[in-house]
Amino acid sequence: MKTPEIFDAIRPYEPEELPMVFERLLADQQFRQVIAYLYPGVSIEAVGAKMRQCKTNLDFQKAFCYTFLESLLAKAAKGCDMDTSAIDTTKRYTFVSNHRDIVLDSALLDKLLIDAGFTTTCEIAIGDNLLSLPWVRDLVRVNKAFIVERSLPPRQMLLASQRLAQYMHFAIEEKNENIWIAQREGRAKDSDDRTQPAILKMMAMGGEGKPVERLRQLHIVPLAISYEYDPCDYLKAKELQQRRDATEFHKAPGEDVLSMRTGIMGYKGRIHYHCAPCIDSYLDSIADTPKGELFDKVAAHIDEEIHRNYRLYPCNYIALDVLEGIRAHDDHYTDADKAFFLKYVDGQLAKVELAHPDEDFLWERILTMYANPARNQLALAGKEEGK
């Protein structure tokens, strides 16, 4: 199927474009350095020969991304699984998830979709702020990413949002692809996972009919992503202090690359993905909701599904109890668990590179990152018990 030209600047590469892009990547010195780092002892010629055998984007993902992720998980995780019992693996969905890791949230979803029996992976929404290097832009578009344009004047931003929404509908309805998009722009630095209604408003710019019908056409599945440990927790805490101390704070060049590398290679412990039921039936039940209330209502429903299905680990309960000075949840952890986690936090704090680190603030911020998923799940359980 030929994708309309209006999407050329943002869509993933088409299969017929791959040979030219592969040659461009193989000629790029930075890409060659990355390959040498990822595949020590493997010649660029051997990598190139394997790339040239890939006739589709899915071929490339299976040949390179899947095997890389298997190897990575063996070293940097203690298990990774996904519960798809609430969805039909023969259908296509827009997965809307909480956002922890710049690269792995969507990359691991691709692997897990294959493991679950899906016949394809997903097209990935990625912000253009992460694509300043030409070879990175090429690589992600080979890897089925489509581009979210963010640094535009207001009028151009509106047009870009309309095009993005139209492309998402095209990918689901015509290309028969899955989609992944984060519930908010950027990662939740404090792990308080909340869906931005603006994301849903953008999605409803494509499709046909009323806004609720347009959302239904995307077959949204709330996806809860749970990492036991976040390798970037200390980097997030550092950025939170920098933003607190400098009103005009801007990330230094290379900080996103550092976060990508740390998130990919750092230890994550146990990882769990959980698919909530597709929200199509829920949208049918609120079809008469006024437009002014609709997106807030849908966002709140997605939040509840993510909070409910988040897998909590001992560190989440420990962080909550330590912050609140209580032992209300100590049936979820042992004294050894607590000692291990607090030692882990001290080790992460030691990695923070600031001229004047506010150790109490940084300590509180890291603990809050681990406590908030527990807070949200417990608050939801209390709300549902009170109904």
Wavefront OBJ file of the C-alpha trace (Angstrom):
o trace
v 0.000 0.000 0.000
v 1.296 3.432 -0.958
v 1.233 5.923 1.904
v -0.096 9.374 0.876
v 2.663 11.928 0.234
v 1.288 14.255 2.928
v 2.840 11.882 5.504
v 6.285 11.584 3.862
v 8.092 13.803 6.398
v 6.835 11.945 9.473
v 6.096 8.327 8.531
v 8.365 5.294 8.927
v 10.370 4.358 5.868
v 8.617 2.179 3.293
v 10.188 -1.216 2.428
v 11.351 0.021 -0.991
v 13.281 2.849 0.705
v 15.217 0.566 3.057
v 18.148 -0.372 0.766
v 19.088 3.296 0.266
v 18.708 4.058 3.986
v 20.780 1.014 4.964
v 23.649 2.220 2.762
v 23.388 5.703 4.271
v 23.567 4.262 7.784
v 26.479 1.963 6.986
v 28.456 4.921 5.612
v 27.882 7.047 8.734
v 30.884 7.043 11.093
v 28.817 7.554 14.269
v 26.505 4.677 13.346
v 29.538 2.465 12.702
v 30.911 3.362 16.149
v 27.596 2.431 17.780
v 27.553 -0.894 15.918
v 31.124 -1.606 17.062
v 30.046 -0.920 20.672
v 26.874 -3.036 20.470
v 28.411 -5.909 18.527
v 32.061 -6.183 19.596
v 34.034 -8.462 17.330
v 31.446 -8.342 14.533
v 32.618 -6.584 11.369
v 30.601 -3.762 9.830
v 30.610 -5.840 6.634
v 28.825 -8.686 8.401
v 26.294 -6.268 9.895
v 25.759 -4.713 6.469
v 25.184 -8.100 4.851
v 22.558 -8.945 7.467
v 20.874 -5.538 7.044
v 20.667 -5.980 3.268
v 18.796 -9.244 3.756
v 15.981 -7.360 5.523
v 13.221 -6.609 3.027
v 10.748 -5.006 5.466
v 10.882 -2.954 8.654
v 9.583 -5.986 10.563
v 12.435 -8.083 9.124
v 14.885 -5.507 10.499
v 13.228 -5.513 13.927
v 13.356 -9.304 14.140
v 16.946 -9.542 12.845
v 18.447 -6.782 14.990
v 16.136 -5.305 17.628
v 14.587 -8.540 18.929
v 17.916 -10.331 19.349
v 19.539 -7.246 20.900
v 16.709 -6.920 23.437
v 16.926 -10.605 24.357
v 20.644 -10.209 25.034
v 20.093 -6.947 26.930
v 17.352 -8.371 29.171
v 19.604 -11.316 30.088
v 22.145 -8.837 31.491
v 20.058 -5.848 32.662
v 16.795 -7.323 33.937
v 15.391 -10.107 36.074
v 12.524 -11.095 33.822
v 10.232 -9.263 31.389
v 6.676 -10.298 30.563
v 3.345 -8.940 29.336
v -0.250 -9.792 30.227
v -2.389 -9.623 27.061
v -5.345 -11.607 28.447
v -7.692 -8.595 28.133
v -7.102 -8.051 24.389
v -7.375 -9.988 21.124
v -3.936 -10.576 19.599
v -5.453 -10.831 16.104
v -6.601 -7.189 16.216
v -4.750 -3.863 16.033
v -4.587 -1.284 18.804
v -3.231 2.094 19.851
v -1.314 1.391 23.046
v -1.308 4.443 25.343
v 1.154 3.890 28.164
v 2.886 5.548 31.064
v 6.373 6.680 30.093
v 9.500 5.629 31.991
v 12.273 5.059 29.460
v 12.945 7.047 26.281
v 13.864 4.002 24.193
v 12.838 0.829 25.985
v 9.138 1.519 26.676
v 8.274 1.040 23.010
v 11.181 -1.259 22.078
v 10.244 -3.858 24.678
v 6.602 -3.595 23.628
v 7.647 -4.609 20.114
v 9.419 -7.708 21.454
v 6.541 -8.596 23.759
v 3.964 -8.250 20.972
v 5.920 -10.803 18.932
v 6.170 -13.093 21.980
v 2.389 -12.755 22.522
v 1.631 -13.948 18.995
v 0.914 -10.662 17.221
v 1.860 -10.871 13.534
v 3.326 -7.357 13.617
v 4.881 -4.972 16.125
v 3.859 -1.318 16.505
v 4.578 2.036 14.948
v 6.139 4.314 17.540
v 5.431 7.994 18.188
v 8.760 9.746 18.861
v 9.423 13.445 19.446
v 11.660 15.255 16.970
v 13.626 16.705 19.922
v 15.338 13.298 20.164
v 16.271 13.172 16.491
v 18.901 15.868 16.040
v 21.409 13.388 14.567
v 20.591 12.352 10.967
v 21.581 8.709 11.511
v 19.320 8.470 14.577
v 16.398 9.851 12.550
v 17.122 7.284 9.846
v 17.411 4.422 12.327
v 14.161 5.107 14.167
v 12.228 5.424 10.906
v 13.612 2.059 9.828
v 12.395 0.804 13.215
v 8.782 1.813 12.447
v 8.794 5.173 14.247
v 6.736 8.158 13.120
v 7.740 11.656 14.107
v 5.949 14.023 16.488
v 6.955 17.573 15.530
v 7.243 19.750 18.637
v 9.345 22.846 17.918
v 6.952 24.760 15.673
v 5.088 28.107 15.801
v 1.436 27.805 16.976
v -0.233 27.755 13.542
v 2.237 25.245 12.139
v 1.864 23.175 15.306
v -1.884 22.916 14.728
v -1.365 21.711 11.161
v 1.341 19.273 12.301
v -1.003 17.882 14.977
v -3.742 17.369 12.413
v -1.346 15.554 10.105
v -0.063 13.409 12.968
v -3.602 12.396 13.968
v -4.514 11.633 10.366
v -1.417 9.460 10.061
v -2.287 7.515 13.225
v -5.751 6.752 11.862
v -4.223 5.758 8.522
v -1.752 3.414 10.248
v -4.505 1.644 12.200
v -7.228 1.572 9.564
v -5.321 1.215 6.277
v -1.871 -0.168 7.127
v -3.272 -2.542 9.766
v -0.499 -1.613 12.209
v -0.441 -1.202 15.980
v 0.651 2.144 17.451
v 2.439 3.093 20.658
v 2.210 6.594 22.103
v 3.066 7.857 25.575
v 0.232 9.221 27.712
v 2.091 12.524 28.035
v 4.843 14.529 26.371
v 8.107 13.496 28.004
v 8.670 11.058 30.851
v 6.914 11.499 34.193
v 9.938 12.487 36.272
v 8.094 11.710 39.521
v 6.322 8.544 38.218
v 2.930 10.131 38.922
v 1.392 8.752 35.743
v -1.286 11.051 34.292
v -2.649 11.196 30.756
v -2.560 14.630 29.154
v -5.988 15.372 27.646
v -4.127 17.283 24.904
v -2.771 13.948 23.608
v -6.342 12.684 23.210
v -7.469 15.942 21.600
v -4.699 15.552 19.042
v -5.721 11.965 18.327
v -9.311 13.105 17.734
v -8.162 15.487 14.971
v -8.051 12.486 12.627
v -10.778 10.095 11.591
v -14.471 10.719 10.955
v -17.497 11.678 13.036
v -17.786 13.046 16.567
v -14.687 13.190 18.802
v -15.739 10.093 20.733
v -16.139 8.187 17.439
v -12.723 9.340 16.255
v -11.117 8.045 19.456
v -12.972 4.756 19.069
v -11.528 4.287 15.582
v -8.043 4.084 17.143
v -8.975 1.166 19.468
v -7.064 2.539 22.470
v -5.583 0.095 24.985
v -4.225 1.572 28.252
v -0.854 -0.074 28.896
v 0.824 -0.112 32.315
v 4.627 -0.409 32.188
v 6.318 -1.337 35.469
v 10.087 -1.370 35.993
v 11.281 -2.538 39.404
v 14.255 -0.165 39.180
v 14.671 2.889 36.977
v 18.348 3.295 35.984
v 17.648 6.963 35.193
v 16.169 7.787 38.604
v 19.245 9.770 39.687
v 19.328 11.679 36.378
v 15.659 12.583 36.783
v 16.276 13.731 40.357
v 19.239 15.815 39.199
v 17.093 17.496 36.525
v 14.358 18.217 39.087
v 16.895 20.060 41.291
v 18.246 21.947 38.281
v 14.735 23.048 37.308
v 14.037 24.065 40.901
v 17.220 26.136 41.139
v 17.193 27.772 37.682
v 13.978 29.184 36.213
v 15.572 29.270 32.748
v 16.941 25.730 32.900
v 17.673 24.018 29.588
v 19.172 20.574 29.134
v 22.811 20.535 28.096
v 23.691 19.008 24.722
v 23.970 15.253 25.007
v 21.813 14.854 28.126
v 19.049 13.033 26.255
v 21.679 10.723 24.751
v 23.038 10.028 28.264
v 19.503 9.241 29.469
v 18.967 6.911 26.515
v 22.224 5.056 27.141
v 21.676 4.844 30.925
v 18.083 3.685 30.493
v 19.017 1.000 27.981
v 22.120 -0.411 29.639
v 21.283 0.101 33.339
v 19.810 -2.603 35.592
v 16.003 -2.634 35.698
v 15.167 -5.647 37.844
v 11.772 -7.120 37.022
v 9.732 -5.646 34.149
v 6.013 -6.137 33.574
v 3.689 -4.849 30.855
v -0.060 -5.118 31.406
v -2.720 -4.458 28.761
v -6.048 -3.209 30.080
v -9.196 -3.910 28.038
v -9.578 -1.816 24.886
v -11.628 1.274 25.790
v -14.031 1.000 22.797
v -16.888 -0.233 25.013
v -16.172 2.485 27.568
v -16.310 5.123 24.828
v -19.685 3.728 23.713
v -20.961 4.170 27.268
v -20.006 7.872 27.360
v -20.970 8.736 23.773
v -23.245 11.578 24.905
v -20.592 13.312 27.028
v -20.223 17.022 26.081
v -17.044 17.695 24.108
v -15.743 20.017 26.834
v -15.735 17.131 29.335
v -14.926 14.207 27.045
v -11.126 14.303 26.925
v -10.722 14.819 30.682
v -13.072 11.903 31.295
v -11.242 9.565 28.888
v -7.867 10.621 30.324
v -9.092 9.815 33.835
v -10.302 6.373 32.670
v -6.918 5.599 31.080
v -5.184 6.731 34.283
v -7.316 4.421 36.410
v -6.525 1.455 34.163
v -2.789 2.178 34.283
v -2.800 2.689 38.057
v -4.847 -0.480 38.614
v -2.645 -2.667 36.432
v 0.737 -1.301 37.530
v 2.750 -4.106 39.110
v 4.097 -2.950 42.457
v 7.376 -4.309 43.830
v 8.747 -4.219 47.393
v 10.686 -1.019 46.603
v 7.440 0.840 45.860
v 5.968 0.020 49.274
v 9.285 0.660 51.040
v 9.614 4.115 49.468
v 6.050 4.994 50.497
v 6.522 3.862 54.090
v 9.906 5.613 54.465
v 8.577 8.887 53.057
v 5.546 8.846 55.338
v 7.441 7.543 58.382
v 5.176 4.515 58.791
v 5.232 0.724 58.379
v 1.695 0.401 57.021
v 2.754 -1.751 54.076
v 5.526 -3.859 55.600
v 3.647 -7.038 54.745
v 4.872 -6.424 51.180
v 8.596 -6.452 52.036
v 11.191 -7.807 54.428
v 13.819 -5.981 56.482
v 16.389 -7.312 54.003
v 14.378 -5.845 51.112
v 14.327 -2.486 52.875
v 18.053 -2.481 53.632
v 18.850 -3.421 50.032
v 16.620 -0.714 48.552
v 17.905 2.081 50.796
v 21.479 1.070 49.962
v 20.503 1.184 46.270
v 19.123 4.720 46.679
v 22.334 5.855 48.384
v 24.314 4.409 45.476
v 22.174 6.253 42.933
v 22.512 9.537 44.840
v 26.284 9.151 44.727
v 26.101 9.300 40.918
v 24.509 12.781 40.860
v 26.988 15.307 39.462
v 26.058 18.807 40.654
v 28.168 21.634 42.052
v 25.803 21.953 45.037
v 23.694 18.802 45.369
v 20.761 19.185 47.754
v 21.000 15.692 49.200
v 17.737 15.849 51.171
v 15.824 17.048 48.107
v 17.411 14.465 45.812
v 16.748 11.660 48.323
v 13.102 12.698 48.641
v 12.705 12.952 44.862
v 14.053 9.451 44.197
v 11.887 7.922 46.922
v 8.860 9.764 45.522
v 9.473 8.227 42.086
v 9.110 4.784 43.624
v 6.299 5.700 46.029
v 3.899 7.354 43.582
v 2.804 4.200 41.701
v 1.856 2.678 45.074
v 0.091 5.881 46.132
v -1.936 5.932 42.937
v -2.915 2.264 43.118
v -3.872 2.477 46.787
v -5.875 5.674 46.198
v -7.786 3.994 43.382
v -8.509 0.925 45.511
v -9.813 3.189 48.279
v -12.005 5.081 45.824
v -13.475 1.867 44.413
v -14.138 0.446 47.895
v -16.027 3.623 48.753
v -18.415 3.377 45.789
l 1 2 3 4 5 6 7 8 9 10 11 12 13 14 15 16 17 18 19 20 21 22 23 24 25 26 27 28 29 30 31 32 33 34 35 36 37 38 39 40 41 42 43 44 45 46 47 48 49 50 51 52 53 54 55 56 57 58 59 60 61 62 63 64 65 66 67 68 69 70 71 72 73 74 75 76 77 78 79 80 81 82 83 84 85 86 87 88 89 90 91 92 93 94 95 96 97 98 99 100 101 102 103 104 105 106 107 108 109 110 111 112 113 114 115 116 117 118 119 120 121 122 123 124 125 126 127 128 129 130 131 132 133 134 135 136 137 138 139 140 141 142 143 144 145 146 147 148 149 150 151 152 153 154 155 156 157 158 159 160 161 162 163 164 165 166 167 168 169 170 171 172 173 174 175 176 177 178 179 180 181 182 183 184 185 186 187 188 189 190 191 192 193 194 195 196 197 198 199 200 201 202 203 204 205 206 207 208 209 210 211 212 213 214 215 216 217 218 219 220 221 222 223 224 225 226 227 228 229 230 231 232 233 234 235 236 237 238 239 240 241 242 243 244 245 246 247 248 249 250 251 252 253 254 255 256 257 258 259 260 261 262 263 264 265 266 267 268 269 270 271 272 273 274 275 276 277 278 279 280 281 282 283 284 285 286 287 288 289 290 291 292 293 294 295 296 297 298 299 300 301 302 303 304 305 306 307 308 309 310 311 312 313 314 315 316 317 318 319 320 321 322 323 324 325 326 327 328 329 330 331 332 333 334 335 336 337 338 339 340 341 342 343 344 345 346 347 348 349 350 351 352 353 354 355 356 357 358 359 360 361 362 363 364 365 366 367 368 369 370 371 372 373 374 375 376 377 378 379 380 381 382 383 384 385 386 387
